[in-house]
Amino acid sequence: MNLFLFLLVIVILILVVRIGAAAFELTGMQKKTAFFQSISCLTNTGFTTPEAELVTHNDQRRKIASCLMIFGNAGLVTLIITFANTIINPTKIFDTLGTLSDPLLPSWLSQTLDIAIIILGVYLVYIIIAKAKFTENFISWIQHKILAEKIIQPEKVSTLYFTDQDFCLAQFIVSPESSLINKSIRKLNLKDAQIEIMLLKRDGEIIGMTKEDLVLLANDTLTCFGKLTKIQNLANI
């Protein structure tokens, strides 16, 4: 029973990490960064990296991070307790599995085999949960419910890096309904808004140091530098 509870806690923690990452993604965070920050918040480690500012500068992300930290503390304590209870009796795992419960088995060997089974069990659980189609469908359903219940408001702008005074490197896609379409960069008067377009990605091709006479098209991906609020205003035009 203790082994089952231990693996169940592992499953729950993995799902919570995935849900946290999915929630971060809805706020515009990059997928890999979202996953790392979700793990950092849940385990309360690694949260002093520069990428942490992507969370601290955003109200919605701070709420997500707070929930992950609170759940993580409770989850990790439960994980430690169930792990300790699993290995405290050398034959407990074997009794649970119905194998190798020979009382003549040396205690040190039983404990070693217990730990080996735990490691193998954790690995198998991780592979199954990480690769299962059910997990992807479940995470997609969670994202849909989050949006439907308006727990998180999706953001068009994906922040990549923050500097001092709230200046940041951010990215957004020009939507088909945007009034930016068919306008040249010159006509946008971005200098007045203290925004500079660093890169433009179109049909898989990256255009760097964009020229002012370049006309924007739908689905162009713009990487900009400036104040986040002004970049958000530009993305929502």
Secondary structure as a PSIPRED ss2 file (coil, helix, strand):
# PSIPRED VFORMAT (PSIPRED V4.0)

   1 M C   1.000  0.000  0.000
   2 N H   0.000  1.000  0.000
   3 L H   0.000  1.000  0.000
   4 F H   0.000  1.000  0.000
   5 L H   0.000  1.000  0.000
   6 F H   0.000  1.000  0.000
   7 L H   0.000  1.000  0.000
   8 L H   0.000  1.000  0.000
   9 V H   0.000  1.000  0.000
  10 I H   0.000  1.000  0.000
  11 V H   0.000  1.000  0.000
  12 I H   0.000  1.000  0.000
  13 L H   0.000  1.000  0.000
  14 I H   0.000  1.000  0.000
  15 L H   0.000  1.000  0.000
  16 V H   0.000  1.000  0.000
  17 V H   0.000  1.000  0.000
  18 R H   0.000  1.000  0.000
  19 I H   0.000  1.000  0.000
  20 G H   0.000  1.000  0.000
  21 A H   0.000  1.000  0.000
  22 A H   0.000  1.000  0.000
  23 A H   0.000  1.000  0.000
  24 F H   0.000  1.000  0.000
  25 E H   0.000  1.000  0.000
  26 L H   0.000  1.000  0.000
  27 T C   1.000  0.000  0.000
  28 G C   1.000  0.000  0.000
  29 M C   1.000  0.000  0.000
  30 Q C   1.000  0.000  0.000
  31 K H   0.000  1.000  0.000
  32 K H   0.000  1.000  0.000
  33 T H   0.000  1.000  0.000
  34 A H   0.000  1.000  0.000
  35 F H   0.000  1.000  0.000
  36 F H   0.000  1.000  0.000
  37 Q H   0.000  1.000  0.000
  38 S H   0.000  1.000  0.000
  39 I H   0.000  1.000  0.000
  40 S H   0.000  1.000  0.000
  41 C H   0.000  1.000  0.000
  42 L H   0.000  1.000  0.000
  43 T H   0.000  1.000  0.000
  44 N C   1.000  0.000  0.000
  45 T C   1.000  0.000  0.000
  46 G C   1.000  0.000  0.000
  47 F C   1.000  0.000  0.000
  48 T C   1.000  0.000  0.000
  49 T C   1.000  0.000  0.000
  50 P H   0.000  1.000  0.000
  51 E H   0.000  1.000  0.000
  52 A H   0.000  1.000  0.000
  53 E H   0.000  1.000  0.000
  54 L H   0.000  1.000  0.000
  55 V H   0.000  1.000  0.000
  56 T H   0.000  1.000  0.000
  57 H C   1.000  0.000  0.000
  58 N C   1.000  0.000  0.000
  59 D H   0.000  1.000  0.000
  60 Q H   0.000  1.000  0.000
  61 R H   0.000  1.000  0.000
  62 R H   0.000  1.000  0.000
  63 K H   0.000  1.000  0.000
  64 I H   0.000  1.000  0.000
  65 A H   0.000  1.000  0.000
  66 S H   0.000  1.000  0.000
  67 C H   0.000  1.000  0.000
  68 L H   0.000  1.000  0.000
  69 M H   0.000  1.000  0.000
  70 I H   0.000  1.000  0.000
  71 F H   0.000  1.000  0.000
  72 G H   0.000  1.000  0.000
  73 N H   0.000  1.000  0.000
  74 A H   0.000  1.000  0.000
  75 G H   0.000  1.000  0.000
  76 L H   0.000  1.000  0.000
  77 V H   0.000  1.000  0.000
  78 T H   0.000  1.000  0.000
  79 L H   0.000  1.000  0.000
  80 I H   0.000  1.000  0.000
  81 I H   0.000  1.000  0.000
  82 T H   0.000  1.000  0.000
  83 F H   0.000  1.000  0.000
  84 A H   0.000  1.000  0.000
  85 N H   0.000  1.000  0.000
  86 T H   0.000  1.000  0.000
  87 I H   0.000  1.000  0.000
  88 I C   1.000  0.000  0.000
  89 N C   1.000  0.000  0.000
  90 P C   1.000  0.000  0.000
  91 T C   1.000  0.000  0.000
  92 K H   0.000  1.000  0.000
  93 I H   0.000  1.000  0.000
  94 F H   0.000  1.000  0.000
  95 D H   0.000  1.000  0.000
  96 T H   0.000  1.000  0.000
  97 L H   0.000  1.000  0.000
  98 G C   1.000  0.000  0.000
  99 T C   1.000  0.000  0.000
 100 L C   1.000  0.000  0.000
 101 S C   1.000  0.000  0.000
 102 D C   1.000  0.000  0.000
 103 P C   1.000  0.000  0.000
 104 L C   1.000  0.000  0.000
 105 L C   1.000  0.000  0.000
 106 P C   1.000  0.000  0.000
 107 S H   0.000  1.000  0.000
 108 W H   0.000  1.000  0.000
 109 L H   0.000  1.000  0.000
 110 S H   0.000  1.000  0.000
 111 Q H   0.000  1.000  0.000
 112 T H   0.000  1.000  0.000
 113 L H   0.000  1.000  0.000
 114 D H   0.000  1.000  0.000
 115 I H   0.000  1.000  0.000
 116 A H   0.000  1.000  0.000
 117 I H   0.000  1.000  0.000
 118 I H   0.000  1.000  0.000
 119 I H   0.000  1.000  0.000
 120 L H   0.000  1.000  0.000
 121 G H   0.000  1.000  0.000
 122 V H   0.000  1.000  0.000
 123 Y H   0.000  1.000  0.000
 124 L H   0.000  1.000  0.000
 125 V H   0.000  1.000  0.000
 126 Y H   0.000  1.000  0.000
 127 I H   0.000  1.000  0.000
 128 I H   0.000  1.000  0.000
 129 I H   0.000  1.000  0.000
 130 A H   0.000  1.000  0.000
 131 K H   0.000  1.000  0.000
 132 A C   1.000  0.000  0.000
 133 K H   0.000  1.000  0.000
 134 F H   0.000  1.000  0.000
 135 T H   0.000  1.000  0.000
 136 E H   0.000  1.000  0.000
 137 N H   0.000  1.000  0.000
 138 F H   0.000  1.000  0.000
 139 I H   0.000  1.000  0.000
 140 S H   0.000  1.000  0.000
 141 W H   0.000  1.000  0.000
 142 I H   0.000  1.000  0.000
 143 Q H   0.000  1.000  0.000
 144 H H   0.000  1.000  0.000
 145 K H   0.000  1.000  0.000
 146 I H   0.000  1.000  0.000
 147 L H   0.000  1.000  0.000
 148 A H   0.000  1.000  0.000
 149 E C   1.000  0.000  0.000
 150 K C   1.000  0.000  0.000
 151 I C   1.000  0.000  0.000
 152 I C   1.000  0.000  0.000
 153 Q C   1.000  0.000  0.000
 154 P C   1.000  0.000  0.000
 155 E C   1.000  0.000  0.000
 156 K C   1.000  0.000  0.000
 157 V C   1.000  0.000  0.000
 158 S E   0.000  0.000  1.000
 159 T E   0.000  0.000  1.000
 160 L E   0.000  0.000  1.000
 161 Y E   0.000  0.000  1.000
 162 F E   0.000  0.000  1.000
 163 T C   1.000  0.000  0.000
 164 D H   0.000  1.000  0.000
 165 Q H   0.000  1.000  0.000
 166 D H   0.000  1.000  0.000
 167 F E   0.000  0.000  1.000
 168 C E   0.000  0.000  1.000
 169 L E   0.000  0.000  1.000
 170 A E   0.000  0.000  1.000
 171 Q E   0.000  0.000  1.000
 172 F E   0.000  0.000  1.000
 173 I E   0.000  0.000  1.000
 174 V C   1.000  0.000  0.000
 175 S C   1.000  0.000  0.000
 176 P C   1.000  0.000  0.000
 177 E C   1.000  0.000  0.000
 178 S C   1.000  0.000  0.000
 179 S C   1.000  0.000  0.000
 180 L C   1.000  0.000  0.000
 181 I C   1.000  0.000  0.000
 182 N C   1.000  0.000  0.000
 183 K C   1.000  0.000  0.000
 184 S E   0.000  0.000  1.000
 185 I C   1.000  0.000  0.000
 186 R H   0.000  1.000  0.000
 187 K H   0.000  1.000  0.000
 188 L H   0.000  1.000  0.000
 189 N C   1.000  0.000  0.000
 190 L C   1.000  0.000  0.000
 191 K C   1.000  0.000  0.000
 192 D C   1.000  0.000  0.000
 193 A C   1.000  0.000  0.000
 194 Q C   1.000  0.000  0.000
 195 I C   1.000  0.000  0.000
 196 E E   0.000  0.000  1.000
 197 I E   0.000  0.000  1.000
 198 M E   0.000  0.000  1.000
 199 L E   0.000  0.000  1.000
 200 L E   0.000  0.000  1.000
 201 K E   0.000  0.000  1.000
 202 R E   0.000  0.000  1.000
 203 D C   1.000  0.000  0.000
 204 G C   1.000  0.000  0.000
 205 E E   0.000  0.000  1.000
 206 I E   0.000  0.000  1.000
 207 I E   0.000  0.000  1.000
 208 G E   0.000  0.000  1.000
 209 M C   1.000  0.000  0.000
 210 T C   1.000  0.000  0.000
 211 K C   1.000  0.000  0.000
 212 E C   1.000  0.000  0.000
 213 D C   1.000  0.000  0.000
 214 L C   1.000  0.000  0.000
 215 V E   0.000  0.000  1.000
 216 L C   1.000  0.000  0.000
 217 L C   1.000  0.000  0.000
 218 A C   1.000  0.000  0.000
 219 N C   1.000  0.000  0.000
 220 D C   1.000  0.000  0.000
 221 T E   0.000  0.000  1.000
 222 L E   0.000  0.000  1.000
 223 T E   0.000  0.000  1.000
 224 C E   0.000  0.000  1.000
 225 F E   0.000  0.000  1.000
 226 G E   0.000  0.000  1.000
 227 K E   0.000  0.000  1.000
 228 L H   0.000  1.000  0.000
 229 T H   0.000  1.000  0.000
 230 K H   0.000  1.000  0.000
 231 I H   0.000  1.000  0.000
 232 Q H   0.000  1.000  0.000
 233 N H   0.000  1.000  0.000
 234 L H   0.000  1.000  0.000
 235 A H   0.000  1.000  0.000
 236 N C   1.000  0.000  0.000
 237 I C   1.000  0.000  0.000
